[in-house]
Amino acid sequence: MSSPSSALPAVANAPVLSAIAAEIGTPVYVYDAALIRTAYRAFADGLASHPHAIHYALKANSTLALVRLLRTSGAQADANSGGEIEVALRAGFIPEQIVFTGVGKTADELDQAVSLGVKAINAESPGELDRIAARAVALSTTVRVALRVNPDIDAKSHPHISTGLKTNKFGMPLAEVRQLYRDHARQPGLEPVGLHIHVGSQITSLEPLTRAAERAVDLGRQLRDDGIGIEHLDLGGGLGISYDGSPVPTIAEYAAAILPAVTGSPFSIVIEPGRALVGAAGVLLATVIDLKQYEGGLRFAVLDTGMTELMRPALYGAYHRIVPIEPRPGDLVPYEIVGPLCESSDIFGRNRMLPPLEVGDRLAILDAGAYGSAMASTYNRRPLPAEVLLDAHNHDATTARRHDGKAWRVIRRRQTIDELLSTEL
Ligand SMILES: Cc1ncc(COP(=O)(O)O)c(C=O)c1O
């Protein structure tokens, strides 16, 4: 377990955040490249004893510069849509480094993946296997496929991000997969090479992940007995991070929990981490734009950022630590930290004990690197926020700014209202 911590992560370094807010404005996402590289290395080191491939789940954050950063760190890619395949290619991945996952894939997306020749399409149903085969035959090619198995394992995560129960829409029931492979995977155009399991996200107990790996190995062996050449087991993503500072399993502990199942098996493993690579590396920086207190009631701090930039609290009731980047002296008092949108769910935190705030103060919402900017919307015609990368290895004098010994650069400028409207006729 990582130790509990009230200390701020390096990315919440106040002087550089103040400098970024002053120059770029808020809301702005700020990521720390060093934290992402360290997390990637932890996966690679943890799994070093077994053949493996770490496919970064672009869905967590597909901002090009971060995807490139993970590619140059050694990652491969897990894409969940045609758009994410395109981002992966533009970030420099070759098709053989991309697995294509997704509970529903359009005909165009299947054509894209089939004609590119991706490393594997993770297929969700017998019908999808048939459609992939038809496209492959039409394009005179063969496609590597891995059927997604629903192992009926409770990830013990939030119901909205648990995917491995038979009541969920994902994959095919474990008990049916052997027959499905026999019936559908031997047809022309298909090369069945893998099994895919992903039981959920923000998983903070390793036992479901161990059990899923064990079930994948058992099933893989049965399929090999049937003469189906399973080569890899894609164990999905799912490792959680600590949003409140309490201990969670480390990446090394995660690796140690899945390795026993696969060690000695004939299978290489693929994993698809997203959150554990980028989640803790990002903060969302905001400005207090209003303060009010009901007579004898709650004290509200309204930010210039809301569920449009970071949807997780509104979507899942997710908790994020919130800290003033330059705390004022004074006693801690309770605040309702809210966004500016006309939605009662647009709340980042209730009853947060913070030093006194004033309009204009900057707050950092921590651990916002995953499922933050990737889920941002333009509701209320709010342009998408800017994004900045802190990276000591960026020596490009033309793009990098420096402050307090830290180099940073804008990796996505704030969308303009003209850009937001540019598709409308
Ligand atoms: C199929 C699949 N793979 C990988 C991931 C990444 O999960 P996480 O960000 O929890 O590691 C997800 C997210 O839910 C997913 O659905």
The ligand as an ORCA input file, in Angstrom:
! r2SCAN-3c Opt
* xyz 0 1
  C     -11.530     -1.946    -21.817
  C     -10.844     -0.972    -20.927
  N      -9.494     -1.037    -20.814
  C      -8.823     -0.180    -20.027
  C      -9.471      0.785    -19.306
  C      -8.672      1.697    -18.448
  O      -9.044      1.581    -17.139
  P      -8.258      2.363    -15.982
  O      -8.176      3.769    -16.400
  O      -9.090      2.136    -14.807
  O      -6.918      1.714    -15.876
  C     -10.866      0.883    -19.376
  C     -11.591      1.862    -18.567
  O     -12.575      1.606    -17.958
  C     -11.570     -0.013    -20.234
  O     -12.896      0.052    -20.354
*
